[in-house]
Amino acid sequence: MSFRPREAPQGSAVLNVMRAAVMKAGRALLRDFGEVEALQISQKGTADFVTAADLKVEKILREELEHARPGYCFVMEEGGIVEGPDKSHRWIIDPIDGTTNFIHSLPQFAISVALERDGQLAAGIVYAPVLNEFFWAEKGRGAWLNDKRLRVAGRRKLSECIFATGVPFADRPGHELFLSELAQVMKRTAGVRRFGAASLDLAYVAAGRFDGFWEHGLKPWDIAAGTLLVREAGGLVTDEAASADVLNAPAVIAANFDLHPELMKVLALART
């Protein structure tokens, strides 16, 4: 299946390289997803299989991108940092964002790949293979779902909005703060959703499905592609101090320009 846009602008050469790599990795991941479903039913356990799937997908992505653009640096969830001679370009890769969903045969997971050029996000893809949704963006060229232009939702009243978030893992700090934030947000909004894949949460903000998103303790590979999607869809993504430098920030907040300051104010109440 081809995702070459009909109404969208033609992607750049590097975007097409990313697209080809992600689609190849997605085909492998779909086959693995079918195996996970079988393992889940047989109750044989899936942890080792999913670890292998993670590594396999990351290997495909690295090999494809390295072949097309030799010398670029990498930041990968599994493989860590790989330095290349071209220090101005860096791939940021999450082979399976939403691994727990993948383990439980839930389709809410994605491959996330972003390109950083001279310290700025230049291109990003979030691909949900089971859902058959291919989100992509390039700096200055907008954000797209397959061939459909994306815009963040235009709602301005918190009481009408749905926000997405992520819950800290059991062995990480921050549960009490999160519960306080959740209480503050829930009593002022139409609801909160926790889908378990930050890249897709941000893609959904870009698509107007969610009105905003916040989460603590994320890594660059969790949010790089999604951050560019939201910004190119007309939204705002910052840390808690309103800085746009979010890839290594302790928290990320995304929404449209009207809701973003309101969400920040609500979250700040949890720390008072």
Backbone torsions as a table, in degrees:
resi	resn	phi	psi	omega
1	MET	NA	134.4	-179.2
2	SER	-101.9	141.0	176.6
3	PHE	-110.1	21.1	178.5
4	ARG	-61.7	121.0	-174.0
5	PRO	-66.3	145.6	176.8
6	ARG	-92.5	-47.4	-178.9
7	GLU	-96.9	-19.4	-177.9
8	ALA	-74.0	157.0	174.6
9	PRO	-66.1	152.7	176.7
10	GLN	-62.8	133.1	177.4
11	GLY	-67.7	155.9	177.0
12	SER	-68.0	171.5	178.5
13	ALA	-59.2	-41.2	-177.7
14	VAL	-71.4	-34.0	175.9
15	LEU	-63.9	-39.5	178.0
16	ASN	-66.7	-34.6	173.2
17	VAL	-61.5	-46.2	178.8
18	MET	-62.1	-43.6	-179.7
19	ARG	-58.5	-47.0	-178.6
20	ALA	-63.3	-41.7	-179.8
21	ALA	-64.9	-44.6	-177.7
22	VAL	-67.8	-39.4	179.4
23	MET	-66.1	-39.3	177.1
24	LYS	-64.1	-44.6	177.8
25	ALA	-64.3	-36.5	-179.9
26	GLY	-64.2	-37.7	177.7
27	ARG	-63.2	-41.1	177.3
28	ALA	-65.3	-39.0	-178.0
29	LEU	-69.3	-35.2	176.2
30	LEU	-62.6	-40.7	177.0
31	ARG	-63.4	-41.5	179.4
32	ASP	-67.0	-34.8	178.8
33	PHE	-61.7	-39.4	176.1
34	GLY	-62.2	-37.6	178.0
35	GLU	-68.8	-38.5	178.4
36	VAL	-61.2	-42.1	178.2
37	GLU	-58.8	-41.3	179.3
38	ALA	-66.5	-42.9	178.8
39	LEU	-64.0	-38.7	-179.6
40	GLN	-62.5	-43.0	-178.7
41	ILE	-66.6	-37.7	-177.5
42	SER	-80.1	-8.6	179.8
43	GLN	60.2	32.4	178.1
44	LYS	-87.9	-7.7	-178.6
45	GLY	92.0	150.0	-172.8
46	THR	-128.4	-5.7	-170.5
47	ALA	-58.3	-49.2	-178.4
48	ASP	-65.4	-38.7	-179.5
49	PHE	-64.1	-43.5	-177.7
50	VAL	-68.3	-37.6	175.2
51	THR	-58.3	-43.2	178.0
52	ALA	-65.1	-38.5	178.5
53	ALA	-64.2	-44.0	176.5
54	ASP	-54.4	-51.2	-177.4
55	LEU	-65.3	-38.5	-179.2
56	LYS	-65.4	-44.9	-179.5
57	VAL	-64.7	-42.8	178.7
58	GLU	-63.0	-37.9	178.6
59	LYS	-63.7	-43.1	178.1
60	ILE	-60.2	-48.1	-178.4
61	LEU	-61.3	-45.5	-178.7
62	ARG	-63.9	-44.8	-178.1
63	GLU	-63.2	-43.6	-178.7
64	GLU	-66.3	-44.5	-177.9
65	LEU	-71.6	-37.4	179.4
66	GLU	-67.3	-36.7	178.8
67	HIS	-65.6	-42.4	-177.0
68	ALA	-78.0	-32.2	-178.2
69	ARG	-134.7	72.4	-179.1
70	PRO	-62.9	139.7	177.0
71	GLY	100.9	-16.2	178.5
72	TYR	-69.0	150.2	175.9
73	CYS	-82.1	162.8	178.6
74	PHE	-130.9	144.5	164.0
75	VAL	-126.8	115.8	-173.1
76	MET	-129.3	146.8	-179.4
77	GLU	-60.5	-45.1	-176.3
78	GLU	-89.7	-43.6	-173.6
79	GLY	-88.4	-6.9	178.0
80	GLY	73.4	-150.5	-177.2
81	ILE	-92.8	129.6	175.6
82	VAL	-123.7	113.1	-178.6
83	GLU	-81.4	141.3	175.0
84	GLY	-125.4	169.9	-179.3
85	PRO	-67.5	-24.9	178.9
86	ASP	-90.6	94.0	-175.3
87	LYS	-77.9	-9.1	-177.9
88	SER	-85.4	-11.2	-179.4
89	HIS	-124.6	139.3	-178.6
90	ARG	-145.6	125.3	172.0
91	TRP	-84.1	138.3	177.9
92	ILE	-122.8	115.1	-164.9
93	ILE	-127.5	131.3	166.4
94	ASP	-122.1	108.6	-174.9
95	PRO	-66.7	-38.2	175.0
96	ILE	-139.2	100.7	173.1
97	ASP	-90.7	118.0	-172.4
98	GLY	103.3	40.7	-176.2
99	THR	-59.4	-39.2	-179.9
100	THR	-62.6	-39.2	175.1
101	ASN	-62.2	-44.4	178.4
102	PHE	-57.1	-45.6	179.6
103	ILE	-59.0	-36.4	-176.9
104	HIS	-94.7	16.4	176.8
105	SER	62.5	29.6	174.0
106	LEU	-94.6	137.9	-173.4
107	PRO	-78.5	-1.3	-174.3
108	GLN	-84.4	69.7	175.0
109	PHE	-145.1	162.9	-173.6
110	ALA	-152.9	159.8	167.2
111	ILE	-96.1	130.0	-178.3
112	SER	-123.8	124.5	179.1
113	VAL	-135.1	129.7	176.3
114	ALA	-129.9	153.7	173.2
115	LEU	-116.7	126.7	175.7
116	GLU	-105.6	128.7	-179.8
117	ARG	-122.5	119.9	-179.2
118	ASP	51.7	42.0	176.0
119	GLY	80.3	2.6	-179.9
120	GLN	-118.7	140.0	177.4
121	LEU	-66.9	123.6	-175.3
122	ALA	-108.8	-32.2	-178.2
123	ALA	-156.1	150.6	-180.0
124	GLY	-154.7	145.6	176.6
125	ILE	-133.7	133.6	169.6
126	VAL	-124.3	114.2	-174.6
127	TYR	-118.8	119.7	175.5
128	ALA	-101.7	97.5	-169.8
129	PRO	-65.8	-39.3	-179.6
130	VAL	-69.1	-38.7	179.0
131	LEU	-79.0	-10.8	179.2
132	ASN	58.6	43.4	179.3
133	GLU	-120.2	124.9	-175.0
134	PHE	-119.0	97.6	179.0
135	PHE	-90.8	134.9	179.7
136	TRP	-150.1	154.3	180.0
137	ALA	-153.4	150.0	169.0
138	GLU	-131.3	144.5	-177.7
139	LYS	-58.8	124.1	179.5
140	GLY	83.6	-2.2	-177.5
141	ARG	-117.9	5.3	177.6
142	GLY	88.6	176.4	178.3
143	ALA	-118.1	145.1	-171.3
144	TRP	-140.7	149.2	167.5
145	LEU	-115.1	107.3	-170.1
146	ASN	55.2	-108.4	-179.6
147	ASP	-112.2	15.8	-177.0
148	LYS	-105.9	127.7	178.2
149	ARG	-67.2	138.2	-178.7
150	LEU	-105.8	143.9	171.6
151	ARG	-138.5	141.6	176.1
152	VAL	-64.1	156.2	179.5
153	ALA	-62.3	151.0	-177.5
154	GLY	-99.8	8.7	-178.4
155	ARG	-65.8	146.9	-177.4
156	ARG	-120.3	-17.4	-178.1
157	LYS	-95.9	124.6	179.7
158	LEU	-56.8	-35.5	-176.3
159	SER	-64.0	-16.7	-179.5
160	GLU	-101.2	1.4	-167.0
161	CYS	-105.6	149.7	171.4
162	ILE	-113.3	130.5	179.8
163	PHE	-116.4	152.9	176.7
164	ALA	-111.1	154.0	179.4
165	THR	-156.0	177.7	175.6
166	GLY	-131.3	144.1	-178.6
167	VAL	-95.1	132.4	177.7
168	PRO	-58.4	142.0	176.2
169	PHE	-62.4	158.7	-172.4
170	ALA	-59.9	-31.6	-176.2
171	ASP	-93.8	12.1	-179.7
172	ARG	-115.5	150.0	178.1
173	PRO	-72.1	164.8	173.7
174	GLY	112.5	1.5	-177.4
175	HIS	-65.0	-43.2	-178.4
176	GLU	-65.1	-43.1	177.5
177	LEU	-62.0	-43.8	179.9
178	PHE	-60.2	-45.1	-178.9
179	LEU	-63.2	-36.4	176.7
180	SER	-67.1	-43.3	176.8
181	GLU	-61.8	-44.3	-179.2
182	LEU	-59.5	-42.8	179.4
183	ALA	-62.9	-42.5	-179.4
184	GLN	-65.3	-42.0	-178.2
185	VAL	-71.5	-42.7	-174.3
186	MET	-65.0	-34.1	-177.7
187	LYS	-80.0	-2.4	-179.9
188	ARG	-117.9	-3.5	-171.6
189	THR	-129.4	177.3	178.1
190	ALA	-80.6	-11.1	177.5
191	GLY	155.6	166.8	178.8
192	VAL	-130.4	139.5	179.4
193	ARG	-121.3	144.9	177.9
194	ARG	-129.6	96.5	-175.5
195	PHE	-94.6	-19.1	172.6
196	GLY	90.2	18.4	176.3
197	ALA	-148.9	101.8	-172.7
198	ALA	-61.0	-37.4	-179.1
199	SER	-61.7	-40.6	178.1
200	LEU	-72.2	-36.0	175.8
201	ASP	-57.0	-45.9	179.2
202	LEU	-67.5	-39.2	175.9
203	ALA	-60.5	-37.8	179.5
204	TYR	-70.6	-32.0	172.4
205	VAL	-63.7	-44.7	178.2
206	ALA	-59.1	-35.1	-177.8
207	ALA	-84.8	-3.2	-179.2
208	GLY	80.3	8.3	179.0
209	ARG	-75.8	-43.5	170.2
210	PHE	-104.3	147.7	177.3
211	ASP	-85.0	-19.5	178.6
212	GLY	-172.8	174.6	-175.8
213	PHE	-153.4	143.3	169.9
214	TRP	-146.4	150.2	176.2
215	GLU	-166.6	152.7	178.1
216	HIS	-106.9	154.7	167.7
217	GLY	72.6	25.8	179.8
218	LEU	-85.7	161.9	179.7
219	LYS	-107.4	163.5	-178.9
220	PRO	-53.8	-40.2	-177.2
221	TRP	-69.5	-20.7	177.7
222	ASP	-71.8	-31.8	-165.8
223	ILE	-126.1	-8.1	-172.5
224	ALA	-59.9	-56.5	-178.4
225	ALA	-64.5	-42.7	-179.6
226	GLY	-64.3	-35.8	177.7
227	THR	-61.1	-45.4	178.8
228	LEU	-64.7	-38.1	177.5
229	LEU	-57.3	-48.6	-178.3
230	VAL	-63.8	-45.4	-178.3
231	ARG	-63.7	-41.3	-179.9
232	GLU	-73.9	-16.2	174.9
233	ALA	-90.7	6.3	176.2
234	GLY	94.4	14.3	-179.2
235	GLY	-102.5	179.4	-177.8
236	LEU	-121.0	132.8	177.4
237	VAL	-130.2	121.6	179.5
238	THR	-142.3	177.5	168.8
239	ASP	-92.2	-170.5	-176.7
240	GLU	-68.6	-19.5	178.9
241	ALA	-96.6	12.8	179.4
242	ALA	69.1	20.5	175.4
243	SER	-84.7	140.4	178.6
244	ALA	-79.3	-8.0	-179.9
245	ASP	-84.6	87.8	-168.5
246	VAL	-105.2	-13.6	-170.0
247	LEU	-62.5	-29.7	178.3
248	ASN	-119.2	21.9	-178.7
249	ALA	-82.1	155.0	179.1
250	PRO	-69.9	-18.9	179.5
251	ALA	-150.3	156.4	177.4
252	VAL	-131.8	139.5	180.0
253	ILE	-131.8	128.8	-177.4
254	ALA	-134.1	139.0	176.9
255	ALA	-174.5	-178.5	172.3
256	ASN	-74.4	171.9	-172.6
257	PHE	-68.4	-23.8	177.0
258	ASP	-80.2	-41.3	-175.8
259	LEU	-81.6	-28.2	-174.0
260	HIS	-54.2	-51.4	179.2
261	PRO	-64.4	-31.9	178.5
262	GLU	-67.7	-42.6	177.5
263	LEU	-63.4	-40.9	177.7
264	MET	-59.7	-41.7	179.5
265	LYS	-63.7	-43.2	-179.7
266	VAL	-63.3	-45.1	179.4
267	LEU	-63.9	-35.3	179.2
268	ALA	-64.4	-28.0	178.5
269	LEU	-62.3	-27.6	-179.2
270	ALA	-70.9	-15.7	-178.4
271	ARG	-103.4	4.7	-178.9
272	THR	-100.2	NA	NA
